[in-house]
């Protein structure tokens, strides 16, 4: 399958890989027909999706099953009035139905907008108005449905948006009781059973430049942006799955992500199915480290990917008691990985975590690829197709070891899978992507081997007494202390220093806040990093504010300190 789209698969070195790997998107490429259905023709009985929820519900689906189910879903959506170019929001958490419904939207040529079930009525209203959403398919959670109906009632109060959301359906859980019929809502699964299982590919379903996916970014600052990806986007995730996550044909890959996050596109469908790997989905509401570790062992997961937070909890468990004999590769992304977590996980499992860097707007941009020996805490080296530089505020390139903003130069080539711009916001697109240069807003430095090291968001870097302090380094130092489970470093106004370093800390089990512990943590940072970087303020909290995708909202901490 992969050979149809890449220059070649095997390389002798990272340098060979970076210089010679390339992806070619065929004309009018459509993942649902050209990959998922093609797998159904060539490998009909191969496992596509293995689903398990925390209450024991299970489901196993071959590529043949996925073709049939997606055809049924496409017929059902088309009968409901969904057509090419229509934006449809999917609030389906980790329900297995997300996969055939997403494929069905691709088959119709509609625009899928995955979203989290944590959205408030205000969030839903904003998205419906911003993207002119005409259809919405949700889990059957009563609170979620009520929030959607609340947003729709606000939409209908405005003559300009009244009636725009014309299709609403819910997906009943395997554990649901038979509920009363919901006014104006379709029972998607009930209707699916009677839908025709054949769906012909329309001649004009899409060209590569058409919109396929819209992601509303989680927004650590400001309102969420609408990131637009076109129909060629899935091919960019060959890099993600094959060369970073190291998924294996016939293997079973687990990425920990809700389907509302862009991480699901990275690790739960496109690259994995292009590689012929099955996808494992663990459907849970509350993360329990021991339960997830048992799943990895019981189902013999071969490749695994999760954000650093998951690994932070893992290393607090007794990892030696789990059977990880099937597990070959582990990847990490979403936020920077602290070296202490890397070392603890490797010591317990023998597996080196492969860190990578990217954004919702991109695919895997830098990674610890197979030819590289991972440096704990480093994002690795650039992916093929990504012409990366670090620049100063005046736009000039940084020297080795000097901190600067990560930019991607696209004047010679655009990386495969890079976004097409912010939907309906040319001003914002021009602000971050101008003169052939895309500004990521992330700060990093490059070492003598060409490896990149994350510093923080440009807005998060602290300037104190003339020093520039990246929050990640201080957070990494704190996480080495056994008392610290999670932490966030921010700056607070200080009359003498301009800005003082503050640590907001969540303690591990068995530790209690005290002045003595504050002093111990401060001294630990002084010894681990430069003395001027230690947090002069330490606040203990039960939890950190996070975005709906799980990223720490340092901007919220800063705002609360200003009030």
Buried (B, 14 or more C-beta within 10 A) or exposed (E): BBEEBBEEEEBEEBEEBBEEBEBEBEEBBBBBBBBBBBBBEEBEEBBBBBBBBBEEEEBEBBBBBBBBBBBBBBBBBBEBEBEBEBBBBBBBBBBBBBBBBBBBBBBBBBBBBBBBBBBEBEBBBBBBBBBEBBBBBBBBBEEBBEBBBBBBEBBEEEEEBEEBBBBBBBBBBBEEEEEEEBEEBBBBBEBBEEBEEEBEEBEEBBBBEBBBBBBBBBBBBEEBBBBBBBBBBBBBBBBBBBBBBBBBEEBBBBBBBBBBBBBBBBBBBBBBBBBBBBBBBBBBEEBEBEEBBBBBBEBBBBBBBBBBBBBBBBBBBEBEEBEBEBBBBBBBBBBBBBBBBBBBBBEBBEBBBBBBBBBBBBBBBBBBBBBBEBBBBBBBBBBBBBBBBBBEEEEEEBEEEEBBBBBBBBEEEBBBBBBBBBBEBEEBBEEBBEEEBBBBBBBBBBEEEBBBBBBBBBEBBBEBEEEEBBBBBBBBBBBBBEBBBBBBBBBBEBEEBEBBBBBBBBBBEEBEBEEEBBEEBBEBBBEBBEEEBBBEBBBBBEEBBBBBBBBBBBBBBBEEBEE
